[in-house]
Amino acid sequence: MRRLAAFLCLLPGLGFAQTSTLESLDRRDQVLGWEAVGRIDMGGAAFCTGTLIAPDLVLTAAHCLFDGRTNAAFDPASIQFRAGLRDDKIVAQGRVRRAVAHPGYTPGESHEI
């Protein structure tokens, strides 16, 4: 299945995490170093995972930017990135000012190859 990307432009304030080997993150202190991975909340209607790839840019799947029931785009003002989320605690959070889906993505259509 082909996955198309989406980018979320954040307001300034978040930083990068360092690369590390894979390990289970069972304790809160283990999240440190993985702060760039987080949850994207869409106005309480849905959530997806995302990865901070620049201080103000998050990468996620294109379908995450659209309401699965209506195929309407979520309002960027209702989207929030919560970095390092673990046990309802976060390292940092940022509001989205712009959300851009890949131009080849059409909500509601199958994108399998």
ABEGO torsion letter per residue (X at the ends): XBBBBBBBBBBBGBBBBBBBBBBBBABAAAABGAAABBBBBBGGABBBBBBBABAABBBBBAAAABBAAAGBBBBAAABBBBBGBBGGBBABBBBBABBBBBAABBBGBBABX
